Amino acid sequence: MNLLLISIHIEKSARAVPLGTAMLAANLEKEIPGKLQTNILNLYLQQSAAECAEIIMEYNSDCIGFSMYIWNRILALEVINIIKEKNPKIIIFAGGSEVSATPKNILDSTPIDFVLPGEGEEITVQAITQLLNGSAPKKISQIITPSPIKNLSLLPSPYLNNILKLENYRGILWELSRGCPFKCDFCYESRGTAGIRRFPMERVKAELTLFQKAKVKEVFVLDPTFNYNKKTAKEILLLIRNIAPNIYFFFEVRAEFIDEEMAKLFASINATLQIGIQSASNEVLKNINRTINKDSFSYRILSLHNAGAVYGFDLIYGLPGDTLEGFCKSIDFAMGLIPNHIDIFPLTVLPGTKLHDTALSLGLQHEPNNPYRAICTPEFSQEDMTRAEEIAEACDLFYNQGKAVPWFDIILTAIKLKPSKFFEQFADWLTDNPHKSIISHQIEFTAKQLRESGKKKLIPIASDIIAYFGYTESIDGSDTPYNFNHHPDDILDQLEAGITNLKELADSL
């Protein structure tokens, strides 16, 4: 049998690695050796359905499997329809989170022959075995019963057996565990499973050694609660420090499990941590089965900050019980902890989650189809959602893309403005001042804020600081598009001396 496994990625990027389909291929090779010719195909959302179908048909496959997720469901279904029209005899199946959430809906509304919800490695082997034994494709969904894989050590690594060739990818997805001990209502991760199952440490070490040998540059760790087990997390961090010190890692972590030792370990490697706050209000968080102790949270983030670790936060707007004002307070709380970046998203109400089941009782209106974004709640109107989106985009442009971390608090202190209000005013300013470079935006808007706060004399030093960090890669002697009022070295000397008050900086220079 010629089998084709397809991953449709958001775009060509370091994260566009077909780990899911490669895991299926590796287990099929182990469990059904010699009976399959398996290929893996990468496609992208920028390609049309017709183009994707044409590429797929060139493989002359007997059976085709799609990994279906929120971002590729529409395109995948369009491609499947085209393929079935061209050749109805080709067997087509699908798995992935979209299938797991609504298997019957996808099976009943498409020409797909069968679906494989849940973790796919074992049930794909069962399904292909049934096909090889002559079972009718349309009956496979009735025969197969999905269940979590209890022993992850039985699954072969597609990296170690060279199914995924590291030289073909800019980055690597590295799966360390499955399952989640938490029950956040908006998340599908732990629905139907209990606890965490981890891949064995021997595999972790072997893959890490391979990544270092292959000179992999970036590794995105697929483990939503990496530091839940402190002992295991620290063991892996020590392995990374000793085996792969040159690779950059991206982690999702929970703040409540960070201690000073762990903070120092994170700081000792090349890594960025992503930490979900979602909201700084316990009244809001209780509606999605989460909590936050702001004092404890702040203390643990301070340990990361003091150790020199790189970290960022996630916030969500449109949560049940939240308001635009409450969302802005969450921004102020998050920004007060000096994150290296802050990612702000609209609430998505994913099928299969508890939030999807309880949306009606909460008065939560959302899009019925992907991307399933929240439309409004009784407390968060559509107009408020639009305004929150504008604030989020302004924050991303000014703070994240503008690399404002080193100096943002210096500016805010001078103009005596809360971060949320600053981003709100910047969002309004952008509508009348489009099509400029990010640094130009920052300099001009900051100058406007200083003038309006009666501190016009501080504009030159503020502009210099913004330009210094914005053009830091080009002030090594080469030309920059900015004429400094003060020498960049003098600015750096004062900042390194601990002077962070804008007026004091201006006076000292």
N, C-alpha and C positions, 0 to 999 in steps of 0.2 A: 504493500500500500504506500502510495505517495502522499505524505501528510504535510500540509503547510500551516504553520502557526503564525498569526499576524498580530503585530503590535502597532497601533496608530497613536503616535506621540503628538503632544501639543505643538512642538516645534523642534528643529534640530538644535540640541543643546547638550550640555554635559550630563543632564538628567535623562536624556532620551536613550535609555538602556533597556532592552527587552528582557528584563530579569524574569518576569512572570512566565513568559513563553519558554524561555531557556530552562527554567525549573521543570516545566512539563516535559520538554525534550529530553532533559537529562534523566528523568525518572522513567520515561518510556524506553530509552536506550538500555537502562538497567533492567527493567522488568520484562520487556518484550524484545530481546536482542535478535537482530537479523531479520525481522519481519517488517520493518518500516524504513522508508527513506524520508527522514524528517528535515524540513527546511524552516528557517525562521526569517520573516520578512518585516522590515521596518517601513512604516508609512507615516505621513505627517498631515496635520489638519490643513496645511496650505495646499495640498493636492486635491484635485476634484475627484468626485466619486468615479467618474468615467476613467480618469487616469489611473486611479487605484485599481479599479477592476481590470483594466488592460494589463497592468503589471502582474496582477495575481494570475490571470488566465495564462500568462506565458509559462507558468510553472507546471501546467498540465497535471494538477493535483487531483487525487481521488477524493480527498477529504480536507476541509479547511476549517481551522479553528480561529476565532476572533477573541481577543481580550477586550472586553467592553467596559468602559468607565464613563464617568459623567461627562468628560470632555470630548469623547469620541463616539458616543452612542449614535448621534444623528448621522454622522458620516458613515459609520460602520453599517448601519441599517440600509443606507442608500446603496452602498457597495454590494451588500448581500443581495438586494433586490436585482441589481444589474447582473450579477453572476448567475443567479437562478434563472433569469430570463434567457441568458445566453446558453446555459447548460444546466437544466433541471436535475441531471443525474449526479452532479457534484454534491457530496454530503457536506453540509455546513453546520457547525455547532459554535456555541459561544459560552464564555465564562467571564469572570471578573465581577467587580462590585455592583455594577448595574444589573447584571443577571442575578446575582445573589439577592439583591433587594427586591426585584420584581420578576422572578423567573416565569411565572404564568403569563404575565402581561407580554413579555417579549416573545414567548413561545406561541401565544395565540394570535399575535398581531403581525408576525413576520413569517417569511418562508423558511426560517431556520428549522433544521431537522430535529435538533435536540439542544438542550441547555445543560450546563454543568455548574450549578450554584455552589458557593462555598469554596474551600481550599481545593485546588484543582489537581494536584499531582496524583493522588491515588484514584480519584474517580475518573480521571482521563485515561489512566491505564485500564480501568474496568470497562469504560465505554469503547475504547479502541479494541480491546480483547473481544467484546461482544460483536463488534462489527466484523472482525476477522473470522469470528465463528459463524457468521451468516445472519446475525440478528438484524431485523429491520430498523433503519435509523430512527424512524418516527417513534419506536417503542423504547429507545434508550433512556429517555427521561423518566419513563415509568419504572425501569429496572434499577436505575442507579439511585442510591440514597446517600446524600452528602453528609459528611461528618468531619469535624476537625481532626487533623493528623496528630495523634497522641505523641508519637516519638519522632521528633524532627531529625534525629541522628540517622534515621533510615534514608533520608533524602540525599541524593548525591549533589555535589556542588557543580554548577555549570561553569564556574571559573576554574576549579581544579581539574576538571576533565576536558577543558578547552572547548566546550560548546560555545561559550562566550569568549571570544578572543579579545584580550584587553587592548591590543594595539589598534583595534577598530573603533574605540570609544574615547571621547574626551574626558569622561568621568565614569564613576562606577556607583551602582546602587548596591548597598551591602546590607543584607537582611540578617539581623541578629536574633530576632524573636518574633513570636506571633501571639496575639491575644492581648488583653488589657485588663488590669484589675479594677479599673474605674468604670463607671456607668454614666458617662456624660450623655445627656439626652439627644444632643445634636450630632453625635458621632456614631458611625456604624462599626467601629473597630471591635468593640467587645460584645456586640449583640449576638446572642446565641452561643457564646463561649465563656469560659470561666478561667480566670487566672492567666498566667504567662507561661508559654512554652519557649524554651531557648535552644538555639543550635549549640552543639557541644563546643567546649573551649578548644579542643584539638582542631576542629574545623576553622574556628575563628583565627587561631594562630597561623594555620596553614594558608588561609586565604590572605591574611595580612602580609605574610612573608612573600606571597606571590605578587601582591599589589606593589610592594616595595621593589621587588626584583624587576617588575615590568615598568617601573617609573611612572606609575599612575599619579596624576596630579591632584584629583579631587575625588573624595568618597562621600556619598550621601547615605547616612546611616538610617536604615528603615527599622526603627524601633521607637515607637511613640512614648515609651517610658523607659528610656535607656538606663536611667539612674535609680529606678525603683528598688532594685537590689543593689545596695551600696557596695557590698563586697565584690560582686561580679563586675559592676561598672568600674570600680577602681582597678581591678585586675586587667580589664581590657584597656583602660587608659595607660596603664604601665606598659602593656604590650605595645601599644601604639608608640609610646615615647621611645621604647627600646628598639622596636623593629622598623617602624615607618615614620621617622621624625620629619621627613621631607614632604609628606602627603598632607593636604588640607582636608579636614573632616567637618561635616555638618551634622549636628545632633539635635534631636528634640528631647528636652529634659523637663522634669517637674521641679519647681523651685523648692518644694518642701523637703526634698531629699538631698539637697546640697548642704555639705558641711565645709569647713575650712580646708580640710585635706583634699576633698574632691575639687574644690575651687582651684587649689594650687595645681592639681593634676591637669585640669582642663587648661589652665594657663600655661602649662609646660609643653603643650603640643600645639600644632597649628590647627585651630578649630574655631568654629562659630556655633553658639548654642541658640536654639530657638525655644522660647518659653511662653506658653499660653497663659495669658491673663484672662482674655475674653471680656471681662468687665471687672471694675474695682468695687462693685456693689454686691454685697451678699444677698440683698433683697432681689436683685436681678438674677444672680447666679443660682439661687435656689430653684428657679423655674427651669433650669437645665441640669439640675442635680450636680452642681459644683459649689464650692465654697472658697473663700480666700480670707486668710488672716493677714491683713495688710502689714502689721508690725513685723510678724515673722517673715513674710515675703520680702519686705524691704531689707531686713537684717541679712537674709541669705543672699540676696542680690548684691548687697554691699560686700559680702565676702568675695564674690566674683569680681566686682569692681576693684577691690583692693589687691586682689591677686593678679589683675591685669588680663583676665579672660575676656573674650569677645562674646557679647550676648545681645539678643534682640527679643522683642515681645510680639505677641499676636493679640489683636483686639477685634471684637465683632460688634458691628452696629445693627440695630433692628431686633435685638433679643427681646423675648417676651418680658414685659414689665419695665423695660428700659425706656428712657426718654432721650431726646436730643441733648438736653442739659446733662443728664446722667452720663451719656456717652462722652461728652466733653470733659466731665470730671475724671473719667477713666483715662482719657488721653493725658490729662494733667498729672495723674498719679504715675502713669507709665513713664512719662517724660522726666519726672522728678528723679527717676532712678537711672538716668543717663544711659539709655540703651544705645548700642552701636547702630541699630536700625529698629524700626517699628512698622510692622505689617498690619494693615487694617482692612478687614473684609466685611462685605455684607453677609448677613445670616443666610445660610442655605439650609433648606428643609429637605434633607435627603430621604428618599423612600427607604423603608426598612429600619429607620431610627425611631426611637420613642417620641421624639419631637414631632415627627411626621404623624404619628398616631394621635397625639394630643393637641395638634395645632388648632383644630376647630374649637376645642374647649378653652383654649387660651386666646381665642380671637385673632389668631395669627393667619393672615392671608399670604399665600405664596404662589409662585408660578407652578402650574401643574406638571410641566415638563422641564427637563434639564435646561439651564443650570439650577432650577428649583429655588431661585432667590426669593427672600421675603419681600413682600410688597408693602405691607403695613401691619401694625398692631393697634389695639385701642389707644396705646400711649405714644406710638411712634408712627406718625402719619406718612403718607407718600411724599409729601413736601419735605418732611424731616429726613426721610431716607435719602432724598436727592441732596439735601444740604449736607448730610453726613458723608455722602460720597464725595462731594466737593472738598470737604475738609480733609478727608482721607487722601485724596489726590494731591492736595496742596502739601500735606505732610510728607508724602512720598517724594514729591519733587524737591521741596526745600531741604528737608532733613536727610532723607535716604540718598537720593541721587546727588544732592548737593554736598554730601559729606560734611554735614554741619556739626557733627558730634563734638569736635574739640572746642568750638567757640559759641555754640548756640546759647548756652546758659549765660555766657558773658553778655550777649546782646539782650537777652530777656531781662536780665537784672538791671541793665541800663535803662530800658524803656518801661520797666515795671509792668509787664504784661504776662498773663498766663499763656502757656503753650497753645491751648485750644483756641483762645481768642486770637493769638498771633496767626495761626494757620487759617482761621476763619477769615481774617482780614486779608491775608495773602491770597486766599481763593477768590475773593472779590476783586482784588487788584489784578489778578491774572486775566480776568475777562477783558480788561481795557489795555493790557500790555502783553499780547501774545508774541510768539515767534522771536524769543530772545534766548541766549544761552542761559544755562542754569545759574552760572556765576553772576552774569549781568542782572538776572532777576533778583538774586540775593542782595547784591550791592545796592541796587536801586530801591528795592522795597525797604531794606533796612535803613537806608538814608531817609526815606519818607517817614518811617516810624520815629527816627531820632529827631527830625525836624518838628514833627507834630508833638513830641514830648518835651520840646524846648531844649534839646541837647544837640543843636546843629554843629557845635564845635567838635563833637565826638565822631562826626561822619568820616573824616579822613582815616583815623585809626581803625574804626570799625570796618571800613572798606578794605584797608590794608590786610586786616586779619582774615577777612573772607577770601580775598584774592590769594593771600599766602597759602592757605590750606587748599583752595580750589585749584591753584596752579602749581602745587607743590612738586609735581613731577617735571616741571619745565623751568624752575627757577634755579637751576644748577649752572647758570651762566648763559643759557640760551634766551632768546627773546620771548616775552609774554605779551599778550594783548592788553596789559594793564601797567600803568605807570605808578609805582609805589610812592607814597608820600614819606615813608620812612623805610630805612633799609631792612629787608626781610630778616637778616641776621640779628639786628637789634630787637625786632619784634619777638623772635624766638627766644632770645636771651632773657627778655623780661617775662615771658610766659613760663619759661623753665625755672625762673627765680620765684615763681609762685604768685606773680601779680596777675589777677584775673578781673580786677575792677576796671571797667573801660576808661573812667576818668583818670584813675591812677596810671594806667598805661599811657594815656595821652600826655599826662604831666611828665612822666619819667622819660618819654621820648622827645 
